[in-house]
């Protein structure tokens, strides 16, 4: 999916994962271009629990129902819910985008 997004554009995409998965992705070279796409891996925690997000203004888009439920109360953000493709397209556009295929 990231192949279709222009590098260096948009806002950060935080990806939560476990350390074993992160290590595997690194070993396979899957994250070699992560910085070009503003992809920020977050390991063994969630961005609604730990102060990781760089900005808390505006809307944060997620594909996680759990994140959408807890983030407003825990870190005070407004949430837009969408599928993974909507999230990636929204990050690239810098605004909420839904259903564009």
C-alpha positions as MATLAB code, in Angstrom:
seq = 'XXXXXXXXXXXXXXXXXXXXXXXXXXXXXXXXXXXXXXXXXXXXXXXXXXXXXXXXXXXXXXXXXXXXXXXXXXXXXXXXXXXXXXXXXXXXXXXXXXXXX';
ca = [
       0.000    0.000    0.000;
       2.837    2.423    0.788;
       4.176    1.921   -2.744;
       1.305    4.110   -3.957;
       2.061    7.007   -1.601;
       4.598    9.660   -2.565;
       7.591    9.649   -0.170;
       8.115   12.604    2.160;
       4.517   13.772    2.127;
       1.771   13.736    4.668;
       1.876   13.199    8.394;
       3.398   10.444   10.541;
       1.942    6.940   10.426;
       2.408    5.225   13.784;
       2.369    1.438   13.592;
       2.020   -0.492   16.837;
       3.666   -3.910   16.909;
       5.421   -6.382   19.171;
       9.207   -6.545   19.343;
       9.401   -9.960   17.662;
       7.420   -8.701   14.664;
       9.499   -5.524   14.500;
      12.727   -7.538   14.551;
      11.458   -9.796   11.761;
      10.438   -6.814    9.620;
      13.839   -5.200   10.155;
      15.692   -8.417    9.281;
      13.639   -8.833    6.116;
      14.349   -5.231    5.092;
      10.662   -4.320    5.143;
      11.337   -1.125    7.105;
      14.322    0.084    5.066;
      12.292    2.946    3.569;
      10.049    3.593    6.579;
      11.411    7.092    7.218;
      10.714    8.163    3.632;
       7.039    7.407    4.234;
       6.875    8.952    7.733;
       6.290    5.457    9.165;
       7.082    5.271   12.889;
       7.096    1.807   14.470;
       5.913    1.732   18.088;
       7.000   -1.381   19.978;
       5.344   -3.109   22.935;
       3.096   -0.210   23.905;
       0.239    1.804   22.505;
       0.219    5.441   21.500;
      -2.846    6.130   23.648;
      -0.979    5.011   26.786;
       2.532    6.394   26.288;
       3.429    9.948   25.175;
       4.590    9.128   21.661;
       2.472   11.169   19.268;
       4.268   14.328   18.184;
       1.085   16.369   17.823;
      -2.215   16.104   19.662;
      -4.121   18.787   17.796;
      -6.527   18.067   15.007;
      -7.892   14.602   14.318;
      -6.086   11.295   14.703;
      -7.241    8.544   12.362;
      -7.114    4.893   13.362;
      -8.284    1.497   12.207;
      -8.403    0.228   15.805;
     -11.700    0.283   17.664;
      -9.844   -0.041   20.975;
      -7.638    2.948   20.140;
     -10.647    4.984   19.024;
     -12.364    4.236   22.346;
      -9.489    4.940   24.742;
      -7.484    7.714   23.055;
      -9.917   10.622   23.557;
     -10.036   10.088   27.328;
      -6.385    9.145   27.764;
      -4.640   11.711   25.559;
      -7.431   14.135   24.651;
      -7.555   13.704   20.872;
     -10.438   13.680   18.417;
     -10.631   10.399   16.521;
     -11.687    9.439   13.013;
     -12.203    5.731   12.407;
     -11.415    4.079    9.070;
      -9.920    1.009    7.480;
      -6.174    0.642    6.867;
      -6.323    2.064    3.348;
      -8.265    5.104    4.585;
      -5.660    5.641    7.314;
      -2.713    5.517    4.901;
      -4.408    7.730    2.326;
      -5.395   10.201    5.051;
      -1.832   10.381    6.364;
      -0.547   11.065    2.854;
      -3.193   13.725    2.231;
      -2.875   15.361    5.645;
      -6.642   15.192    6.114;
      -9.292   12.526    6.659;
      -9.979   10.597    3.453;
     -12.483    7.760    3.289;
     -13.548    5.296    0.640;
     -11.384    6.522   -2.246;
     -10.358    3.428   -4.214;
];
